[in-house]
Amino acid sequence: MNDILGEMRRTHNCGELDAESVGSEVVLMGWVQRRRDHGGVIFIDLRDREGVTQVVFNPENDRDLHAKAHEIRSEFVLGICGRVEKRPDGMTNTNLKTGMIEVMASELKILNRAKTPPFMIEENVDVSENIRLQYRHLDLRRPTFQRNILLRHKASVSVRNYMNNNGFIDIETPMLTKSTPEGARDYLVPSRVNQGSFFALPQSPQLFKQLLMISGFDKYYQIVKCFRDEDLRADRQPEFTQIDMEMSFVGEDDVMDIAEGLVTNLFKDVLGKDLITPFERIPYDEAISRYGLDKPDLRFGLELKDISDIVENTGFKVFASVVKKGGMVKALNAKGCVDFTRKEIDGFTEFVSIYKAKGLAWIKVREDEWQSPIAKFFTDEEKASMAERINMEPGDLVFFVADQPKITNEALGHLRNEIGKKIGLIDENEFRFAWVTKFPMFEYDETEKRYQALHHPFTAPLEEDYDKLESDPLSVKSRAYDLVLNGSEIGGGSIRIHQKDLQERVLKALGMEKEEYDKKFGFLIRALESGAPPHGGLAFGFDRLVMLLCGQSSIRDVIAFPKTQRAACVLTDAPSDASNEQLEELALKITL
């Protein structure tokens, strides 16, 4: 039978005691990490969220207490009274904060017994992720997750303090709202009261925060849940958290300054790191040209080089034909990698195919020759031009992709990151931030045969590009900006459209008729006629930001109860079926 807590109350956490505590009478409570029996003396490692303390049950001090300690097993919940003593010489544990001391037990309460867990509650446990998620309440007891969740809390406090101290107001926006799908699919919620109609869970508070600016709340922020019904990957979840903010009477620099201050303050509070500001700013076109991606990792070089002009008339027809069809040829010089094996090169060829590249050409630069199946197709003049452009030197391995610009840049951009990791160019302790600015306003969707907003349809175009909205939409640049850290986008925003006429022009450029955009966004259009101030803002992906602060590779490791890559919770078995009674109330039928 379990003991009752009664009047026992803990005086210290299990990671709190140190050499200065010796001689103190303490009460600890927590879970049994492990139990060891050494020649009759029983040692218990007692764990809570703050750490581990060694507890000793010595039969010479109290035989009854020692006998009771024999009942203890892993993950039992205990209350311990005892005296803090210095560990004997040679028995200290430098890996523990409490490794200089131990607690000699004088009272034991077994507050709850536990079944043998399906896996050990310790670091680097070898068990499938699905099992860990099924028993997430146990997985969260592991030290890594305890640290991650505590760091997340610390980050949240830092953000709130910074925003509050800079005049921002925390305002909640609705969770049940109107479906206005633009990009990702909405999660729909059927209405019982208004049968046949649906709410949507918000993909972001975008429209509401703009309405708040129109309402006169100059500075808004919120740490808010958002929802997107999309295919998942390691750094995405169907429900995720944003640090959302909006400001009135501002331009790009003002928003960036606030965001840099938030990030700088956050890194100081959480990691004790001082960041150098202002962060580098790179126009979108330059980022794509140099790095292939709009979220470049700036911790290493290996910049891409366009050689289309050199090879457009070359004897290597693969390159020449691509250029003549409007494509491009780019090169990536993997400096000093000439000894990569053919197997490794074939692996890179397979890697770029993920990004739809049809092949990966290569040249190994030796002291006296270019070693490659394609070397023979180039003239001496073309070789000299390529060598100069790409900075080809003996010992280098140069990769080439020839395809449409989007495919070429993405394939080589991701290959750049892969090679940077492989040859150890990335300092994992370095944090390199950059703003990517002046994104294209639109992109063309070949499937739907219409233009789409690259960010969202409420982003303002550059003033000098207003006249191109109707005549040349793809050349229009926007006042959008993304904050990138070590190759990951951690935040994005823009200056918004605050004039009705301009907003309607943008919606029409997206192929919407007045009837359609009135139905979707009529409330915003009307609000813009009410005296909307110039405004802008951004949203940080809080989960992703915490992931990087924790040094993790997946946001599932910094969310207490995440979903699987199939958008399911195996802990609670959600989503689940609805009863016939529930469906009838909603006037719904399920057909599969």
PyMOL commands that set and color helices and strands:
alter all, ss='L'
color gray80, all
select helices_A, chain A and resi 19-21+63-69+129-134+136-139+143-165+206-214+252-271+284-291+308-311+317-324+342-353+375-377+380-390+405-422+463-465+468-471+473-475+500-509+514-528+542-550+555-558+580-585
alter helices_A, ss='H'
color red, helices_A
select strands_A, chain A and resi 25-38+41-48+51-57+77-86+101-112+169-170+187-190+198-201+219-227+239-248+280-283+304-306+328-334+361-365+370-371+397-403+433-437+442-445+450-453+480-485+488-495+535-541
alter strands_A, ss='S'
color yellow, strands_A
deselect
rebuild
show_as cartoon
